Amino acid sequence: MITLLIDCNFLTYRAYYTTGGMSSSGSATGIPYGFFMSLLILSERFKTNKFCFCWDSKTSRRHKLFNDYKANRREDLTDEERAEKNDIHAQINALRDELIPRVGFRNSIHQEGFEADDLIAKAVINNPTTQFVGVSADNDLFQLLRHPNFLMFSPTANKLWTASSFAMEYGISARDWVSVKCIAGCPGDGVPGIPGVAIKTAVQYMNGTLSNGKKYRDITNKLALIKRNYRLVSLPFVGMAPVRLVKMKEELSIVKLLQLFSDCDFQSFLTRPMQTRWSSFVKGYVKSTAAKQ
C-alpha cells in the first residue's frame, strides 16, 4: 500500500485559501477542516490511509550557509496581516500537536532546522522498500523522482509526476534537476541563480542544447555560485536525523474520528454519505492500485 508523504505547510496553506473562513464557537477551524478533507480525497485517489506528515521548522540551517535564504519573505506586516498570520499558525499548531495525534496517526515528523521537503527526502532514502507519493506543489521535490520508490502528486495541477513524465516534460532526467536549480536559482526561497538564466536555459545547458554564447559562458564562469547553491537546493539538507516510519499502535477508529469532527463542529463530515466515506478511510483499502493519471 502506498504511503503519502504530506508537505503539511503546503496543504495547510492551501486549506486556508479554500476553507479558511470557517469558525466554530468563535474559533477559526477552516484549516483543520480543509486539511482533513484533502486527506480524504487523497486517500480515495491513492487507495490508502497511510500518511507521513512532514512539517517545516520555524528556523532553517540553510541560513548559516546563506544569510539571505528566504529573505524575500515579508516582515513589514500590518497589524491586520500579523493577526491573520497568528491565526493561521494557531490553527496549524492545533492540527499538528492535537488533532492529528488524537486520530491515531503516529508518523507526524518535525526536525528543528529542517523543512518539510528535507523530511520527505529523508523518508524516501531511509525507507527504500516503501512506495511513496509526495504531496506538494514544490518543484524542488522533482529531484527525488530519481528514486524508484517515489512519485510526486501536485494537487494544484492535479498531476502525478513520475521519472518518465518528468523527463518527457523537461527533457532531462530527474537526477539533473538539482543542477538546473543551482544554475537558475530558486526565487521562492530567495536563492539567486545566474543573472539572466532561467529554468529553460539551465535545462538547455544540462541537456547539451545551449549554444556556446554569452549565457553559456555566464554559466561556466559562475561555478562558485553553482557550488554554493548545490548545498542549498539539494535534498535532504546535511545533518538530518534518520526518518524511520513506525506502525500505528492500533487501527484508526471511526468513533474517534467522528467524535473529533463533532467536537470541531464539522457538521458536513457527519452526514450519512460522508460517514460512509470516512468509514472506508478508516478501514483502509484491500488492494493498493496505481494512481489515476
Secondary structure, 3 states (H helix, E strand, C coil): CCEEEEEHHHHHHHHHHHHCCCEECCEECHHHHHHHHHHHHHHHHHCCCEEEEECCCCCECHHHHCCCCCCCCCCCCCHHHHHHHHHHHHHHHHHHHHHHHHHCCCCEECCCECCHHHHHHHHHHHCCCCCEEEECCCHHHHHHHHCCCEEEEECCCCEEECHHHHHHHHCCCHHHHHHHHHHHEEHHHCEECCCCCCHHHHHHHHHCCCCCCHHHHHHHCCHHHHHHHHHHHCCCCCCCCCCCCCCCCCCCCHHHHHHHHHHCCCHHHHCHHHHHHHHHHHHCCCCCCCCCC
